[in-house]
Amino acid sequence: MPESVRVEIRERVLAGGSWAVVAASCEVSRSTVARVIRESGGMPPRVRQMRESRSMRPVVRCRSERWLSVAEREEIRAGLVAGLSLAAIARGLRRPTSTVSREVARNGGRIDYVAWVAERRAGELCRRPKPAKLAIQGELREFVIAGLQQRWSPRQIAARLRDEFPDRAEMRVSHETIYQSLFIQARGQFRKELTAYLRSGRSKRQPRPEPDSIPRRRIVGMISISQRPAEADDRAVPGHWEGDLIMGAYNRSAIVTLVERSTRYVLLARLEGRHDAATTCAALTATIGRLPGQLRRSLTWDQGTEMADHANFTIATDVAVYFCDPHSPWQRGSNENTNGLLRQYFPKGTDLSPFSQRRLDDVAHELNGRPRQTLAWKTPTEKLNELVATTT
């Protein structure tokens, strides 16, 4: 595409034209307009232009009115010298207090704030385009790639960076920056293959679908989740589990998933061939039966008929089973979240029957070694060991 066409596209978009109108005017497709804007780093900078010899030439950059001006920064400095509060200074400028607070904090604080230094720094920071943080080869980029290859989420990676490098500001990156580096391939920060390590496996964001409403048959002798002990609700005591099945291709194979509510510790059990009530009960009994007594208190399940033999399971393990309300997956949210993580290893539409119990144990071990935000970025294994030590 000629550079003159690219410039025309950017100028027409800057002038306020919609992508459809610009595409028609420049005789290109709408996707071409989107690509040109994306490759230029988004919307072009706002400029004041001067007409000279039939051409439009950018002369001076115009700063948005949302930004603090030089005069406003001088008023902030004068207010600080006079001992005014940040709120009082903000009222005088008719700006939010948070705007003034951030301006002062990032430019030396109340004592060292200098207006012209703050203005120069703001001008340097607003220059575009900037090199993307993860486009630069270095330790930060390698850490992020290694975390993705371990199937850590971008949020887990960002939190782990803060924990492992508390005194190194250059080893900071937000989870949103990681997502953008993965999803916006035109920026070239990461190989497209790395998106496969995300839980969703998607190469772009998609809206969440509405939850399915599947009618289920009633199970005899169900005990409602409303009767579950209070200690299970507040997650203070380990041993209360949430369970479910993840289904394979055409619902012909399944895996039992168990998550401990306090620690998010995961157990997986292979089902031999069928996933009816008898087979599921046998697999659950064998898995729960290997746990120590202090980790066998209750099990919460949805109203799937695979738990129709819950009474036999309770007799064999002395673990009470509580059932969620219909169409209420949030009542066993830890298990729902874990099932989503497991889809990284067992994508939907996969035949689950070839996976051995050893392979399932390896997957559970990897999940139990991931830092979790809800555990203050400890791993489920670390949290389980900590809680068991305090309850024995």
Steps between C-alpha positions, in 0.01 A plus 500: 500500500644844412604708798280783373193277545607408853541869587159581351336223704655625822407861427139414419465291817658782700247741350222290651397280210370152578700204373224409255490852351881523485518160331254610233677832444844341465367203298628242745330247727399576858747238624777685316411820686508310828839350413653837409381655826616198700844493340548869575439432869137607512356842430761746365609787728288812500682784321439861405543525127591784265410513132803568283514463120190279478625250761429443867817488706506416874649789693428490872359228722182598687467350845160378613314724744485204736873541560640751745641812338817689594290766673317236706826343605624841614183540708560159654856604592376828650234316699754255639732785600206670675426180692159438346355150498480308176122517515509879529740527207276273294194711577683810384589329172157340467671165468442170685710466813636171366644682195697740719600224740645283222672800341677588826582139593668416170705821492683504832224548756403816688858595582677441169225587251628733222252616236732521202656161577151345519405666170810371323447150634135503388608602150752216484249243620233600248718455194379235260568245374677336792682167496275245666636379831491133404633562149845560648718194549600461862440334834143627533396362163663162570329476840159567344555242224615241755191566711269461201668173408424376853135594427498780756242767428621856424364613837700229678814600310457869587452420869795262509723769353412729791580225750828384346637844404365737768781755456527504121253733331614388155365149576139618509231440244123500528291200403320717244832574325567127475153436356545776243840364402336164436183618329634783283733308274579804283710629788719191478583464869431127525469203272141415420559147633517636856125566497455123519628512859215727609215327677259591222749425221355792303699741287252783561248600764145380480190586704393244756206285392184482704496205741311198375174405663481122489211329683609218729321215669462521875727278711346306788611605847683817401627725780487866403811719507312724744557228764875488444704588814595865542868405519478394135358836395774712657777269370676513837534123546649269234323184392192640324505411130315601184462247219384459144571318174666645194367331189682377194395487137131416447468452881647151461784545751548700819743589780407559865630834631521584870608834648559569868322825589756650741815433297373440141694174508401281203445124471415326174362149452474297182168334417522163331278510194164604647419800714175379655417522870666171600826572316519856628429392858776236483756749365407759764517245780848389394628858464353641822589186689872570458473831687573539873202540731535878549463548123174305471213717622251569219449495124290750301367391160250626245179311430650270238367145509855363516469560877181297539698252719602773745360303794736208429790741461425657840481157667836397349690822576304669781492814282163677472390612155321833451329598176490846342178670398393444138696700242724658766859416403633792707417303814802283418701775336844362589424182310357690203814712480722193521306325226573800282871468577488130418374579151855618426604138532180334381335726239131462429435235240793286615457129568598467868515120513867466387632708791646280774468569872871582504445771242210639705720504809767694307244760392369534857857540626562781252178680597581462869836667434348815346490818710142612556377854558234385746778339710710818511702347214594188690456165330223256604765253616663760723165608642385141562822415687462817705137430599556133574792589725282740699207258538692191608 
